[in-house]
Amino acid sequence: MAQLIREWAGINTFAPATQTKLLELLGKLKHENVNTLTILVMGKGGVGKSSTVNSIVGERVVTISPFQSEGPRPVMVSRSRAGFTLNIIDTPGLIEGGYINDMALDIIKRFLLNKTIDVLLYVDRLDAYRVDNLDKLVAKAITDTFGKGIWNKALIALTHAQFSPPDGLPYDEFFSKRSEALLKVVRSGARIKKDASQASTIPVVLVENSGRCNKNENDEKVLPDGAAWIPKLVQTITEVTLNGSESIHVDQKLIEGPNPNQTGKLWIPLILALQYFFVIKPIRGFIKKDIATESRPSWETHESETNFSGRDIF
């Protein structure tokens, strides 16, 4: 069934200053011949993925309840504005019981078949004080599914940004340390080498989805540093979209992953060639050499002489 694309009416709910900035960014994308943008939202459960989707669209497009678990299936929301189409795909959390939820991951992959991912929005919480193996597992699962190239199209969004750091730590310093710690474990899980990560930095932005978010004189939702976060998030999404890296097209081959049987077949010709040159051919050479240098047994020599003498008699 075709995806229902509605007019992006939610953009009118933003403060006028935010609307102006968003329309400028959409105009920039269209100027670069980007008329459709698909954002894949992924991460652990309970980090604010669905709330962030609602905040970007400006509508309550994904149902959120603090008393219910996340939906088991992905949801794609499509909105159109002045010839530009925005698709945002919300997904269930990838962790269940301390392990990767393979069923959820498989459902996500099947849902994405024949779709193109322009941006990966990896969501986590700013107020999480540590990173652990679960973060690494999620990064590894995303990499194993879509390849390392997905991180060239990625940005990290840290939700619950309007909070006070512990022990009087300066806000900017806490944000910097939290970002560095998460980026380190993501790169480790994604198996991105240090030099490669330095060449291609994954941007980190702050998000505050709460209705109690502070506002500036222009009625824009702002962070503790005074920055209007919705335009900043969309600006970073725009920069990632236009960074020159290829988008990720999800086809059947990508979903199924490498076929171990097919991979093994590719090695057969090489193995046979190595066997011939390093095993069979040397053995043949040894046999020929052995035959050429082998001394004839005495009984064979005696028989030959007898036959020769017999021919002389006749």
N, C-alpha and C positions, 0 to 999 in steps of 0.2 A: 504494500500500500504506500502511495506517495506521501512524503512528509508534508504536513500542513504548514504552510508559511504564512504567518500573519503579519499585518503591518506593525512595525515597532512603535506601538503607542506608548510603551513604558518610558521611552526616552523623554517624553513630555513631563514626567513626574519629577525629573531632576531639577535642581536649581538652574535658573537661566544661565549663569556663568558656566556650570557644568555642561549644560546642553550645547553651548557655543563651542566649548573645547572638544566635546565628543564629535560634533558635526565636522569640525576642522580635521580631526583625525580620520573620520570616514572619508572625507574628501581627499585626504592624502593617499589613502589606500586605493581609492578609485582612480586617482591620477596615475598610480603605478599599475593600473589594469588589474587590481585585485577587487573583484566584484562579489566574491563569496569568501567568507572566512569561517573555518570550522575549528572550534576550540574543544579539545578533549580534557576534561577535568578528572584528575585521579588523585589517589592518596589513601591513607588509612581511614577508618570509620570515625565519625564524631569530631572531625577537624574543621567542619564548616564548608564542605564542598557545595552542598545544595544551597546554603545561604548565600554563598558567593555568586552562584549562578543567578539567583534572584536579584542580588544587588546590581549585577552587570546589566541585566535585562530591564530592571526597574519595575518588575512585576513579580507577583508570587506565582511563578510558573512551576516550581517544584514544591510539593507538600513537605513541610517540616514539622515534626512533633518531637518534643523532648522525651516523650513517654513511649515512643515506638522506635524500633530499629530501622535502619535504612532500607529502602526498597531493594528487592533482589535483582532488579533489572536496570540497565541503563535507560536514560531518558534524553531524547534530543529535542531541544527547543529551537525553533527557527523563527527569526524575525527579519522583516524587510523594511528598508528605509531608503527612498530616493534611488532605487536601482541597486542597492547594496543589500546582500543577505548575510545575516549572522546566524551561524549554527553553534550552539553550545551543547555538549554532550556530558551530562552528569552521570557518574558511575557509582556503584556500591563500593564500600571499603574493601580493600584487598586482604585484610588480616582477619582471621577468625581463630580463636583459641590459641593465639600465639604463633600461628603458621599462615602461609599464603593460602587464601581460599581459592583453590584451583577451579572449583565450579563457577565462582563469580568471574574469575579471569577468563574462563572459556566462554561464558555468556557474553562478556564484553567483546571478546574477539569476534564472535559470530555476529554480534550487533554491528560491528564496524566494517563488515565485509563490503567491499567496493566503495568505501568512503575514503576521503583524503584528509589527513590530520595536518592542519597548518600550524597549530600551536598546542603544546602540551602545558596545561596549567596544573602544576603539582602543588597541592594544598596541604599545609600543616599549620600548627598553632605556634604563635610567638611565645605564649606563656608556658610552653613545655620547657622544663629546665634542663633536660638532657636528651640526647639521642641514644638509640640502642640498636640491637640487631634487627628489630622489626623494620626500622627505616631502611636498613641495608637490604632486607628481604624484598621490600616493596620496590626499591630501585632496581634490584636484580630481576624481579619478575617483569617489570616494564621493559627493561633492556632485552631480556630473553624473548619477549613477545614482539617488540617493534624494531629491535636493533639499536645499536649505539647512536645512530643518526637521529633518533627521537630527541636526544638531549640537546642537539643543535637547534631545535625548535621549541625549547622548554623555558619556562620561567617558574619560579617558586613564589607562591603567595602565602604569607604568614598571617593567619586570622587572629582575632582577639587582640588586636594591636593597641587598643585603648586600655592599657593596664599599667600599674606602677611596678617597675622592676624591684626585686627583693634587695634588702640591705642597703637601700639608698643608692644603688648603682645607677649611674646616669643612663637615661633611656637609649641614647645613641650607642653607647658602649655595649649595653645588653643586646640590642638589635644586631650589632656587628658580630658579637661572640656567638649569638644564637645562629646567625646566618652561616658563619664560618663552620660551625660544628655540623650543621645539617648538610651543607655543601660537601664537606669532607666525606661523610658517610654515604651520601648519594653517589659521589664519584667512585667510591670504593665498591658499592653494590653494582654500579653500572660498568665497572672495570674500565674507567676512563683514566688514562695515564696522567701523571701530574703535569707534564709539559703540554699535553693536549688540553687539559682543563684550564691551564693558564692562557692558552691561545683562544679558547672559546669559553668565556665566563657565562655561567647561568645567572641571569639577573634575579634579584629577590625584591619583592614589593610587599608592602604592608596593607592589610585589609581589616576593616572594622564593620561588621555586618549589623551590629546592634542598633536598634532604633534610638538608643540613648547616646549615639555617637555625637560628639561635640560638633558645632558648626561655626563657620566664620561669618563675617559681616555680609557675605554674599549668599548666605544660607547653604553653603556647600559643606558636606560632611568632611571633617578634617581629623588628622591624627594629632598626637601630642606635640609633634614638631610644627604643626600648623599647616601641613600640606594637605590639599584636597585629594583624597585617596582614589576616588573613582576615575577622574581624569588621568591620574598617575598610572593606575593599573592599565587602563585602555591604551595609554601612550606606550607603555612597555610592551603590551601585546602587539601593538603596531610595529614597534622596532624589531621584535622577534620575527614577525611575519615578513618583514622586508630585509632581513639580515643576509640574504643570499643563499642560505641553506635550503636544500630541497625539502618539500613537504613529504609526508609519509603516506603512500597509498597502500591501503590494506587490501591485498588480494588473497586468493586461496592459498597460494604458496607461502605467504607471510603467516597466515593463520596456522597452517599445518606444521610449519617449521621445517628444518632439514630432515629429509628421509634417510634414516641410517642405512637402510638396505641399498638405496640408490647411491649414497656416499661410498659404500663398500664396493659397489660395482665399478665406480670410477677408478678405483685402485687396482682392479684386476689386471688390465693391460700392463701397468708398470711392474706389478709383482711378477707376472709371467716373463717380462723382458729381463728383469733382474735374475730370475731363476735360470734363464737360458744362458746369459753372459757369465754369471758367477758360479753356476752349479753344473748345468748340463754340458755346456761347451768345454769347460776345463776337464770334466770327466771323460768326454769323448777324446780329448787330446791325450789324456793319460793312457786310455785304452789303446789308441793307435800307436803311441810311442812304445808301450809295453809289448804289443804284437811285433813291431819292427825289430825290437832288440832281444826278443825272447829266443833262446837257443833251442834247437830242435832236439827232442828226446832220442836216446840211443836206439830204441826199438824202431822209430820212424826212419832213422838213417839206415839201419840194417835192412829194413824191408825195401827201401829204395834201391840199395845196392843189389839185392837178390833179384829184383825185377829187372834191373839193368842187365845182370849177367844172363838171365834167362833169355832176354831178347838177343844177346850175342850168339847163344847156342843155335837158335833158329835162324 
